[in-house]
Amino acid sequence: KGTWNNSFYNASVFYVDWEDIQLNTATTNWAFYAAQNGSSATTKGVELEYDLAFGEGWRLNLGYAYTEGEMDEVMWSADDVYIVAQAGARLPGLAEHTVNAMLEYAVEIGGGIQWVNRISGYYQSETKNSISDTSAFFSAEMGDFSLWDFNSNFMLGNWTLGLFVKNLFNEEGVVDSMRIYGQEDGRTIAYVDRVTPTEGNELTIMQQLFGNLGRFNPEGDDAAR
């Protein structure tokens, strides 16, 4: 980073090694929402920023980021029944490219009142909303989009009178994707034939009906009482 002719610039490189990354998934039965610790993952990329003051009261700020994020290992469901994501799967909610820009003009209009006008924009490339690439109910691709905002402020001492206009051009900036699913969109899960061993006695039907009987060892072992 550094400065040059009324400007500021910065470049950063980052690498994040995730261990047991937490991701949003669904339960095997009934597909209820669930947050689950996955396997290892990595995110890496570069960030650039440039800020320039020019002319009489003008200021420009530009930023760009390139990010890669993926699973390093296979991620299984919490009950080990099915594979949620393969190694190399792209992390959800992560845009490969993001760009932001801001142009500002400030002027003194008299009486100590400063008038500041600012337009700002943001762009991001496509993302996905789920770590799973196969789920018909939870996996969706979100297209790229841009948002532009404008604000104008009159400032005097500790007082500010402002006008803010959000999302000037993108009429679908709030909801990007909506789908309606039917039974035909479901998928069959191949269950893994695994049994988790549990300690204790195997209860007969009578012991299950009369719960108190289950507190005693049918073999008469005093240690189990």
N, C-alpha and C positions, 0 to 999 in steps of 0.2 A: 504494500500500500504506500501511497505517497501523495504529494501535491505538485501541481504544475499550472502556472498561469491562471489563477483563480479557479482551479478545478481540483477535485479530489478523486483518486481512483483506488480500487481495492480488488484483489484477487485472492480467493481462498480455495483450497483443495481439502476435501474431507473424506474420511473412511470410517464407517461405524460397523463394528462386529457385534451382532446381536446373539445372545445366548438365551434360549427358551423365550423367544419373542412372543408377545401376547397378541392374538388375532381373534377376530370375530368369526365364529363358525355356527353350526347348528347341531343339536343333539341327534343321535342316530334314530331314536324313536320320536315320531311326531314333529321332528325338525323345529324344535324350540330354539330360540336365540340363545347362544352361549358364547362366553369369552374363554379362550383356551390358550394355554402356553404351547407354542409350537416348537419346532427344532431350531437350529441355528440359521441365521440369515445375515446378509450384509447389505449395507447401503453405501454408495460412494458417488462422488461427483465433484463439480467445480462451481463456484459462484463468482460473478463479476459485478462490479458496481462502478458507476462514473457519475460525478456530480460537478456541474459547471455553473458558475455565476457569470453573467455576461450582460452587456448593454446597461441600461438604466433600470434596475430593479427586476431583471429577468433571472430565472434560475431553472436549470434542467437537471433532472436526475433519471438515470437509466440503470436497470439491473437485469441480470440474466443468470439462470441456474440450470445446470444439466445434472440430472440425478438418475442413477441406476439402483434398483433394489430387488433382490431375489432371495429365495430360499436356498440354503446350501445343502439341506438334507430333506429326505421325504418326511412329510408331516402326516401322522396318523390321527384319526379321531380319538377323543379322550378314552373311549372304551376299546380301542384297537380293532374296531370292526372294519373300517374302510380307510382308504388313503384320501386325505383331504387335499393335499397338494404334492406334486412331484418336486424333486430337486430342480432348481432353475425357474420355478414359478415366480412370476412378477408379483411384488408386494402390492396390496390393494391401496387405493387412495394416493398413489405416488405418480405424479406427472413427470415424464422424462424431460420436458422443456417447460420452463416458466419465464415470463418476461414481464417486467413492470416499468412504467414510465410516468414521469410527472413533469409538468410545465407550470411554472408559477410566475406571476407578475405582481409586484408590490409597488405602490406609489403613495406619496404623501399628498393629501388633497386639501390640507389647510386645517388650522385649529387643532393641530396635534392628532388628527384622525388619519390613520393609515388604512388604505384599501388594498386587500390582498385577494387575488383571484387565482384559483388553482384547478387544473384539470389533470386527472390521473387515470391511468389505464393498467389493466392486468390481463395477461394471457397465459393459459396453460394448455398443454397438449392432452390427448386422451388419457383416461385412467380407467381402472376397473374397481368395482366396489367390493369384491370378495376375493379371498386367497384361492378359493376353489375355481377351477376353470370348467367344471363339468356340471355344477349344480344348476338345474333348470329354474330353481326358485330364488337363488341368492346371487348368482353370478350374472353381472351385466357390465357391458362396456359403456363408459361415459365419453361422449365425444369432446373434442377440444372446444374451448369457448373463450370469449374476452368480455371484460366488464370495464365500463368507463364511467367515472364520477366527476362531478363539478361542484366546487363550493366557492362562495364569495363572502368575504368577511370585512366588516368595518370595525376597526379596533381603536379604542381611546383609553389609555391607562389600563385599568383592570377590567374594562368593559369590552364586550365583543358582541356585535350583532351580525348574525350570519345566515346565509341561505345555502342549503345543501341539496343537491340533486343526485340521486343514486341510480346507477344502471341506466345510462342514457340510451343505449342502442340495442341491448340484448333483451328482447321481450320474454325469452325463456331462460333468463339467468337464474331463476330460483329452482325450477324443476327441469332437469335435463332428460330424464328417462322415466317412463312409466309403462309397465307391462301388465297384461292380464293373463294369468295362467289357468289351465284346466288340468284335469286328471291325466290327459295324454302327455303333459310335460314332465310328469314324474319319472323316476328311474328306480330300477330294482337294485337293492343293495345285496351283495354276496356276503353273507355273514361268515365270520371266521369262527371255526369250531374250537373255541378256547373256553376252558372252565377255570374260574378263579377259585382255588381251594379255600375253604373256610373252616375254622376250628370249631369244635363243639360237637354236640350229639345230632344225629339225624333223627328227626321227630317222626313218629308214626302218625297216622291219621287221628287216632284217639288223643295223642299228646297235643296235636295241633288244635283239636276241638276243646280240650280241657287244658288251657294254657299252663296252669300250675304244674301239671305233670311233667312238663318239659324242663322244669328246674332240677329234676333228679335224673341221675344216671340209670338207665334201664338195667345195667349190669350190677348195680348196687355198689359202685365205687364211691367210698366215702369222700375221696379227694375231689370228686366232682360236685359235691353238694354245696 
